[in-house]
Amino acid sequence: MRANRIIHPGLAEAIASLGHSDLLLVTDAGFPIPRCANRIDLGFTKGVADVRDIMASLLSEVFIEDATFAPELKTHHPKLYREVQAIFTGTGATFSAASHEELCDDYAYRAKFIVRSGSFDPWANFAMTASTDPFAWFDDDDVRILPAYIERREQIRSSAVPDLQL
């Protein structure tokens, strides 16, 4: 048994298979998941499992460099947007925008896996890009660190709050 870790066998296996720049989606209950997708269905009933809980659990095990979602989240559902900001604060992840149509018609087909929640929140669909640990990589004094990793390290150290620029 894995103490204080994700115990869902399909999700734990999918997480273990992630590499740098792989894409994963966490979606609301109504997201149209393609038949060809690696679907991990955690939706049980309305609100269970909640998209916020799923993302927070994933972030305890996976480094994410970017979270992409519909820009309407910020403008039309500000409460959820603030909650998502809180979940991603200090992770070093940036926020990017993509239309709901892009999430459905492009990102869903490129995702390594899609986690469906039981959330009934509008605009609660997130494409997340997996990263590497910016502290574990480039820890040799003889290796020159890339500027993006310097910036992510600083965002983590300073508990930076990500913000979607519209």
Number of C-alpha atoms within 10 A of each C-alpha: 6 7 6 8 12 18 12 11 10 14 19 14 12 15 18 11 11 18 13 13 14 16 23 25 26 23 30 25 28 16 18 13 19 13 8 8 14 18 18 17 17 18 20 14 13 14 16 16 19 23 27 18 13 18 21 15 15 18 14 12 13 19 19 24 22 22 23 20 24 20 20 17 21 20 11 12 15 12 12 17 20 16 12 23 17 14 18 24 19 19 24 24 24 21 17 19 20 16 14 19 10 13 24 15 14 12 21 24 18 16 19 19 22 27 23 26 30 20 22 17 18 14 21 25 27 27 24 26 23 21 18 16 16 21 12 8 11 15 11 9 7 7 9 9 14 10 9 11 18 13 13 21 18 15 19 17 12 13 14 19 19 23 17 16 9 9
